[in-house]
Amino acid sequence: LSLQQDVIAGFLYAILILIVFHPVVDLIDNFNLTYKYAPFLAALGRAFEMSAVEKVEEQLAALRIARRCEPSEEPTYLLDIDTSTAAQPGSSRFVAVCCSNKSLRVYNRDTLHLLREYSSHPGSLSGVRFAHACDSVVFSACSEGTVKCWDVRSATQEAVQVFRGYPSNVFISFDVSCSDLIVCAGTEKVEKDTFLVFWDARGISDCASTTKEPLGVYSESHNDDITKICFHPIEPNLVVSGSTDGLVNLFDINKDNEDDALISTCNSDSSVSSLGWCGRDYKQVYCTTHDEGFCWWDMAQLDTEEPITLLHVLDVRESVCSENHGLHYLVGGLYHEKAGKLFLVGGTSTGNIHLMSCGTDGLSLVGTLCEGHSATVRSFCWSPTDESLLTGGEDAQLLLWKPGAVERSLTKKASLKISSSVQKRVRVHNTSLKSRKK
């Protein structure tokens, strides 16, 4: 039975028990049965909900290596991963990986065979994203001030479109809206300036190689490097940004100016290393920090008197106990939509991957994935369609994990920890910054 069928079957069984053990006359006479048993049914619903979450946790803990990519000639850190959405059922999907040697690699999602490699970037790459509506279009951001768009079905090495920033821009983060209409990139701080730069992305699938200039910028909401940008999964006008200044800003880009667009500012008290959306209708925002902290906010509470902070952990390494392996770092968050549950992904310098469950009462270790990587894991991508996990690390390995899988590849794990041209920056932060709500 599927997860949903299990829950439905459980409720039907509970109703059957009520009918068997309650006098039939009372059932007929008491038309307010639902009200009478409401507390019991509510408790029962919570119990089955917990059971569903527990089942998901078991599935995550049961992830095993299904595939591993062939070693490349030039070992390199795998810094970011994204997968395409199949345009038609049964069609091939792609995996794109940005690497520390300034290359962008595209793999077949099922076999992890290398299909394309784009190596003409003059600067370091800071992210990779597939278009949502076109599974062959992929974007990458470069430190030399451009976001490039590639068509992986084309044999050419030329980008089909280039989004160019202003002369001083050094891009270190970016994202694409869920409607594929807007591209946004975040810059390093240059002198006193740091920017969120926006472009109109319409026409990416039918244009020859062209260059687009920015629609405009936000320049007042952060005062240090903008390390992460994340558009809302279903509302294209909402975007969050995180910075080394410790702030996480929520914007509605449909507004006319930056001041009106800024909906809320939350303070993580440290440099933001990753962030994302979670919760029902994706009303919540979470972030991790470069010193392994974790923050979790409920934006649905902005217009209420309730606190928006659901959980703030200063150092996850101290709060999550892993007896045999320890926890050295966090990679990011994973929201399991079917279970309605947020998980954190972290690991050790020897390549073990820890999966942690997030609750308002704290964090708990769900499971550890071993015997995969031999060095620090830098990136991952969760696929809800087949509930699989892709991971990439400093050992230059790209791994595909599936529940209960048996590895089909004969490629041997090798210790390939190498020097990278891209290193995480950890800064001293001003923790006196105040949260504000508009």
SEVO-875660 format. One record per residue (C-alpha): residue number from 1; y, x, z. Coordinates in Angstrom, 2 decimals, padded with zeros to 5 digits, always signed. Each point is the difference from the previous one (the first is absolute). Layout:
<nodes>
NUM; Y; X; Z
...
</nodes>
This chain:
<nodes>
1; +000.00; +000.00; +000.00
2; +003.53; +001.13; -000.70
3; +002.55; +000.43; +002.76
4; +001.55; -003.41; -000.72
5; -003.39; -001.72; -000.12
6; -000.91; +001.48; +003.38
7; +003.11; -001.51; +001.60
8; -000.53; -003.42; -001.63
9; -003.66; -000.06; +001.00
10; +000.97; +000.85; +003.56
11; +002.41; -002.91; +000.29
12; -002.54; -002.43; -001.47
13; -002.55; +001.22; +002.51
14; +002.47; -000.54; +002.84
15; +000.69; -003.56; -001.11
16; -003.75; -000.65; -000.19
17; -000.39; +001.20; +003.59
18; +002.75; -002.37; +001.11
19; -001.70; -002.95; -001.68
20; -003.39; +000.81; +001.52
21; +001.22; +000.45; +003.56
22; +002.66; -002.72; +000.12
23; -001.02; -003.68; +000.46
24; +000.04; -001.84; -003.32
25; +001.86; -002.97; +001.52
26; +002.80; +002.26; +001.15
27; +000.22; +001.48; -003.49
28; +000.44; -003.49; -001.45
29; +002.45; -001.25; +002.62
30; +002.08; +003.13; +000.33
31; +002.00; +000.34; -003.19
32; +002.00; +002.76; +001.63
33; -002.91; +002.43; -000.07
34; +001.95; +002.71; -001.75
35; +002.69; -000.09; +002.66
36; -002.57; -000.11; +002.79
37; -001.78; +003.12; -001.22
38; +003.05; +001.80; -001.34
39; +000.02; +002.75; +002.68
40; -003.72; +000.62; -000.50
41; +000.31; +000.09; -003.80
42; +003.00; +002.31; +000.22
43; -001.94; +002.41; +002.20
44; -002.95; -000.28; -002.37
45; +002.27; +000.78; -002.96
46; +001.26; +003.12; +001.74
47; -003.56; +001.07; +000.68
48; -000.99; -000.37; -003.64
49; +003.16; +001.80; -001.07
50; -000.98; +002.90; +002.23
51; -003.44; -000.09; -001.53
52; +001.51; +000.27; -003.49
53; +002.12; +002.99; +001.04
54; -003.02; +001.65; +001.59
55; -001.94; -000.44; -003.24
56; +002.81; +001.70; -001.95
57; +000.07; +002.82; +002.53
58; -003.74; +000.48; -000.49
59; +000.50; +000.13; -003.77
60; +002.70; +002.63; +000.33
61; -002.13; +002.08; +002.34
62; -002.86; -000.26; -002.54
63; +002.01; +001.54; -002.85
64; -001.97; +002.76; -001.72
65; +000.70; +002.25; -002.96
66; -000.84; -001.68; -003.32
67; +001.70; +002.46; -002.36
68; +001.77; +003.32; +000.07
69; +002.08; +001.45; -002.82
70; -001.02; +003.22; -001.69
71; +001.88; +003.06; +001.28
72; +003.03; +000.89; -002.11
73; +000.61; +003.44; -001.41
74; +003.16; +000.29; +002.08
75; -000.57; -001.21; +003.57
76; +002.98; -001.95; +001.29
77; +001.00; -002.34; +002.81
78; -000.34; -003.70; -000.86
79; +003.23; -001.45; +001.37
80; -000.02; -003.67; -001.03
81; -002.47; -002.47; -001.54
82; +000.33; -003.38; -001.67
83; -002.40; -002.25; -001.94
84; +000.70; -002.41; -002.83
85; -000.83; -003.69; +000.05
86; -002.50; -000.94; -002.71
87; +001.76; -002.04; -002.69
88; -003.21; -001.93; -000.72
89; -003.16; -000.48; +002.07
90; -002.44; +002.78; -000.78
91; +002.57; +002.25; -001.68
92; +000.41; +003.62; +001.06
93; +002.36; +000.93; +002.78
94; +001.86; +003.24; +000.52
95; +000.81; +002.29; +002.89
96; +003.14; +002.13; -000.08
97; +000.52; +003.00; +002.26
98; +003.08; +002.18; +000.38
99; -000.75; +003.61; +000.86
100; +001.81; +002.90; +001.64
101; -000.16; +002.03; -003.25
102; +002.50; -002.48; -001.54
103; -002.65; -001.80; -002.05
104; -000.91; -003.68; -000.21
105; -003.71; -000.73; -000.54
106; -001.58; -003.26; -001.13
107; -003.69; -000.76; +000.64
108; -002.43; -002.75; -000.87
109; -000.17; -002.14; +003.15
110; -003.78; -000.48; -000.08
111; -001.21; +003.47; -001.03
112; +002.93; +002.18; +001.20
113; -000.14; +001.83; -003.34
114; +003.31; +001.62; -000.92
115; +001.65; -001.84; -002.93
116; +003.55; +001.39; -000.19
117; +002.12; +002.70; +001.59
118; +003.78; +000.11; -000.34
119; +001.27; +003.44; +000.97
120; +003.50; +000.14; -001.49
121; +001.87; -000.75; +003.23
122; +002.70; +002.60; +000.78
123; +000.01; -000.90; +003.70
124; -002.26; -001.14; +002.81
125; -001.46; -003.51; -000.13
126; +000.59; -002.39; +002.87
127; -002.07; -003.05; -000.87
128; -001.94; -002.00; -002.58
129; -000.07; -003.77; -000.68
130; -001.64; -002.21; -002.62
131; +001.89; -002.93; -001.46
132; -001.24; -003.27; +001.43
133; -000.21; -001.98; -003.24
134; -001.11; +002.77; -002.39
135; -003.00; +002.03; +001.13
136; +000.67; +002.92; -002.38
137; +003.58; +000.73; +001.11
138; +000.50; +002.49; +002.82
139; +003.15; +001.43; +001.61
140; +000.64; +003.33; +001.71
141; +003.10; +001.32; +001.79
142; +001.11; +003.60; -000.32
143; +002.27; +002.15; +002.13
144; +002.09; +000.97; -003.05
145; +001.59; -003.44; +000.07
146; -002.12; -002.24; -002.21
147; -002.61; -002.73; +000.24
148; -002.26; +000.06; -003.05
149; -002.16; -002.74; -001.46
150; -003.24; +000.81; -001.82
151; -002.46; -002.04; -002.10
152; -003.45; +001.34; +000.85
153; -001.56; -001.57; -003.10
154; +002.20; +002.16; -002.22
155; -001.10; +003.51; -000.99
156; +003.55; +001.32; +000.15
157; +001.26; +002.15; +002.88
158; +003.46; -001.52; -000.30
159; +001.27; -002.55; +002.51
160; +000.67; -003.42; -001.55
161; +003.07; -000.38; +002.19
162; +002.09; +002.20; +002.26
163; +002.17; -001.33; +002.82
164; +002.62; +002.64; +000.63
165; +002.02; +000.32; +003.18
166; +003.35; +001.64; +000.63
167; +000.35; +003.80; -000.36
168; -000.38; +000.82; +003.71
169; -002.99; -002.31; +000.61
170; -003.25; +001.50; +001.29
171; -002.55; -002.81; +000.20
172; -002.61; +000.16; +002.77
173; -001.10; -003.67; +000.11
174; -000.13; -003.04; -002.27
175; -001.60; -003.40; -000.64
176; -000.17; -002.77; -002.60
177; +000.66; -003.66; +000.82
178; -002.91; -002.44; -000.16
179; +001.62; -001.64; -003.06
180; +000.27; +003.41; -001.75
181; +003.72; -000.73; -000.54
182; +001.53; +002.60; +002.33
183; -000.74; +003.66; +000.69
184; +001.52; +001.57; +003.11
185; -000.02; +003.68; +001.02
186; +001.17; +001.75; +003.17
187; +001.70; +003.36; +000.10
188; +000.20; +003.05; +002.16
189; +003.26; +000.45; +001.86
190; +002.40; +002.13; -002.04
191; +003.04; +001.05; +002.01
192; +000.84; -003.34; +001.67
193; -001.54; -002.30; -002.58
194; -003.34; -001.80; -000.11
195; -000.73; -002.83; -002.46
196; -002.28; -002.87; -000.89
197; +000.26; -000.09; -003.81
198; -000.93; -003.13; -001.99
199; -000.92; -000.54; -003.67
200; -000.82; -002.97; -002.21
201; -003.65; +000.54; -001.03
202; -000.27; -002.82; -002.53
203; -001.47; +000.95; -003.36
204; -002.21; +002.83; +001.23
205; -003.03; -001.17; -001.99
206; +001.64; -000.32; -003.41
207; +002.59; +002.77; -000.12
208; -000.18; +003.32; -001.75
209; +000.95; +002.99; +002.09
210; +003.39; -000.90; +001.45
211; +002.17; +000.98; +002.93
212; +001.50; -002.55; +002.39
213; +003.01; +000.51; +002.21
214; +000.20; -001.46; +003.53
215; +001.11; -003.54; +000.75
216; +001.61; +001.29; +003.19
217; -000.66; +001.57; +003.39
218; -000.02; -000.70; +003.74
219; +001.65; +002.91; +001.78
220; +001.07; -001.14; +003.48
221; -003.19; -001.10; +001.78
222; -001.74; +003.37; +000.55
223; +001.46; +003.35; +000.98
224; -002.98; +002.26; -000.77
225; -002.87; +000.39; -002.50
226; -001.51; -003.33; -001.11
227; -003.70; +000.77; +000.34
228; -001.57; -003.39; -000.83
229; +000.81; -003.15; -001.99
230; -002.19; -003.11; -000.10
231; +000.68; -003.27; -001.84
232; -001.36; -003.24; +001.42
233; -003.40; -000.91; -001.53
234; +001.01; -003.54; -001.04
235; +003.80; -000.24; +000.32
236; +001.60; +002.34; -002.57
237; +003.45; -000.10; +001.57
238; -001.12; +001.50; +003.33
239; -000.39; +003.75; +000.54
240; -000.28; +002.26; +003.07
241; +001.00; +003.65; +000.17
242; -000.77; +002.67; +002.58
243; +001.74; +003.29; +000.65
244; -000.04; +003.19; +002.02
245; +002.92; -001.55; +001.89
246; -002.60; -002.19; +001.73
247; +001.25; -003.27; -001.48
248; -001.99; -002.64; -001.88
249; +002.32; -002.27; -002.00
250; -000.85; -003.40; -001.48
251; +002.04; -001.08; -003.05
252; +000.36; -003.10; -002.13
253; +001.08; +001.53; -003.31
254; +001.05; -003.38; -001.40
255; +003.18; +000.29; +002.07
256; +003.20; +001.21; -001.63
257; +000.59; +003.13; +002.07
258; -001.79; +002.38; +002.34
259; +001.55; -001.35; +003.18
260; -001.12; -003.56; -000.76
261; -003.38; +001.21; -001.25
262; -000.88; +001.73; +003.28
263; -001.97; -002.60; +001.96
264; -001.23; +002.14; +002.88
265; -000.14; +003.56; +001.29
266; -002.82; +001.12; +002.28
267; -000.24; +003.33; +001.76
268; -003.28; +001.94; +000.04
269; +001.57; +002.80; +002.09
270; -001.48; +002.58; -002.39
271; -000.34; +001.03; -003.64
272; -001.75; -002.72; -002.04
273; -003.07; +001.24; -001.88
274; -001.43; -003.30; -001.30
275; +000.76; -003.69; +000.13
276; -001.31; -003.30; -001.30
277; -000.19; -003.79; +000.29
278; -002.63; -002.00; +001.87
279; -000.66; -003.28; +001.81
280; -000.11; -003.59; -001.24
281; +002.18; -000.32; -003.12
282; +000.81; +003.68; +000.58
283; +002.73; -000.74; +002.54
284; -000.69; +003.15; +002.01
285; +000.93; +003.64; -000.61
286; -001.68; +003.11; +001.40
287; +000.68; +003.71; -000.24
288; -001.52; +003.31; +001.06
289; +002.01; +003.11; +000.80
290; -000.32; +003.70; -000.70
291; -000.76; +000.66; +003.69
292; -002.86; -002.56; -000.12
293; +001.83; -002.96; +001.50
294; -000.49; -003.64; -001.00
295; +002.37; -002.99; -000.07
296; -000.72; -003.62; -000.87
297; +002.63; -002.75; -000.36
298; -000.09; -003.75; -000.69
299; +002.87; -000.85; -002.35
300; -000.74; -003.71; +000.37
301; +001.60; +000.28; +003.47
302; +003.37; +001.24; -001.30
303; +001.66; -003.40; +000.36
304; -001.58; -000.79; +003.37
305; +000.45; +001.24; +003.54
306; -003.46; +001.57; -000.01
307; -000.27; +003.82; -000.19
308; -000.93; +001.28; -003.45
309; -001.93; +003.06; +001.24
310; -003.73; -000.72; +000.15
311; -001.11; +003.54; +000.88
312; +001.60; +003.44; +000.33
313; -002.27; +002.99; +000.62
314; +001.78; +003.32; +000.41
315; -003.08; +002.12; -000.74
316; -003.14; -001.64; -001.37
317; -001.98; +003.18; +000.68
318; +000.35; -000.64; +003.72
319; -000.75; -003.72; -000.09
320; -003.10; -000.01; -002.21
321; -002.99; +001.74; +001.52
322; -002.56; +001.47; -002.38
323; -002.44; +001.86; +002.18
324; -001.62; +002.30; -002.54
325; +002.63; +000.54; -002.66
326; +003.51; -000.49; +001.37
327; +002.94; -001.28; -002.02
328; +002.37; +002.51; -001.59
329; +002.23; -002.11; -002.27
330; +000.70; -003.41; -001.54
331; -000.06; -000.70; -003.74
332; +001.21; -003.62; -000.06
333; -000.83; -003.66; +000.42
334; -002.54; -002.30; -001.63
335; +000.50; -003.77; +000.16
336; -003.23; -001.97; -000.47
337; +001.27; -003.32; -001.35
338; -003.29; -001.94; +000.33
339; -000.28; +000.85; +003.68
340; +003.75; -000.12; +000.58
341; -000.30; +003.34; +001.76
342; +001.95; +003.26; -000.10
343; -001.84; +003.31; +000.21
344; +001.25; +003.59; +000.20
345; -001.55; +002.91; -001.89
346; +000.08; +003.45; +001.57
347; -002.19; +003.04; +000.24
348; -000.70; +003.60; +000.90
349; +000.75; +003.33; -001.65
350; -003.72; +000.32; -000.81
351; +000.01; -003.13; -002.17
352; -001.32; -002.76; +002.27
353; +001.75; -003.34; -000.52
354; +000.70; -002.33; +002.94
355; +000.53; -003.74; -000.47
356; +001.92; -001.71; +002.81
357; +000.56; -003.69; +000.71
358; +003.53; -001.12; +000.92
359; +000.69; -002.72; +002.55
360; +003.03; -000.92; +002.06
361; -001.91; +001.36; +003.01
362; -000.52; +003.40; -001.62
363; -002.16; +002.00; -002.40
364; -003.76; +000.47; -000.01
365; -002.34; +002.18; -002.03
366; -002.14; -001.99; -002.45
367; -001.97; +002.79; -001.61
368; +000.01; +003.52; -001.40
369; -000.86; +000.98; -003.59
370; -001.67; +003.40; -000.05
371; -001.61; +002.38; -002.49
372; +002.59; -000.73; -002.68
373; +003.07; +002.23; +000.07
374; +000.08; +003.55; +001.29
375; +003.74; +000.15; +000.70
376; +002.94; -002.23; +000.92
377; +000.09; -003.38; -001.78
378; +003.45; -000.56; -001.52
379; -000.34; -003.35; -001.78
380; -002.06; -003.17; -000.29
381; -000.02; -003.31; -001.87
382; -001.78; -003.16; +001.14
383; -001.46; -002.36; -002.63
384; -000.41; -003.57; +001.34
385; -001.94; -001.21; -003.06
386; -003.12; +002.01; +000.81
387; +001.06; +001.10; +003.53
388; -000.17; +003.67; -000.90
389; +002.11; +002.98; +001.03
390; +001.26; +002.92; -002.07
391; +001.02; +003.18; +001.83
392; +001.52; +003.30; -001.10
393; +000.60; +003.17; +001.96
394; +000.89; +003.64; +000.27
395; -003.52; +000.88; -001.17
396; +000.94; -001.34; -003.49
397; -002.66; -002.70; +000.27
398; +000.39; -003.62; -001.07
399; -002.61; -002.19; +001.72
400; -000.99; -003.64; -000.45
401; -001.44; -001.68; +003.12
402; -001.88; -003.32; +000.00
403; -001.85; -001.87; +002.79
404; -003.55; +001.32; +000.24
405; +000.29; +002.02; -003.23
406; -002.29; +002.85; -001.03
407; +001.75; +002.87; -001.75
408; -000.89; +000.21; -003.68
409; +001.83; +003.21; -000.80
410; -001.78; +003.34; +000.26
411; +003.28; +001.83; +000.56
412; -000.20; +002.03; +003.19
413; +002.69; -000.12; +002.61
414; +001.96; +003.24; +000.02
415; +002.57; +001.33; +002.39
416; +002.99; +000.33; -002.29
417; +002.91; -000.02; +002.40
418; +002.87; +001.52; -001.91
419; +003.68; +000.76; +000.22
420; +002.28; -002.81; -001.13
421; +003.48; +000.05; -001.46
422; +000.65; -003.29; +001.78
423; +000.07; +000.03; +003.80
424; +000.86; -002.74; +002.45
425; +003.38; +000.46; +001.58
426; +000.19; -000.67; +003.71
427; +003.50; -000.03; +001.38
428; +001.72; -000.24; +003.34
429; +001.22; -003.58; +000.25
430; +002.76; -001.79; +001.81
431; -001.82; -002.58; +002.09
432; +003.21; -001.58; +001.24
433; +000.39; -002.06; -003.19
434; +000.13; -003.69; +000.83
435; -001.94; -002.81; -001.64
436; +002.13; -002.77; -001.41
437; -000.65; -003.44; -001.38
438; +002.17; -002.03; -002.32
</nodes>
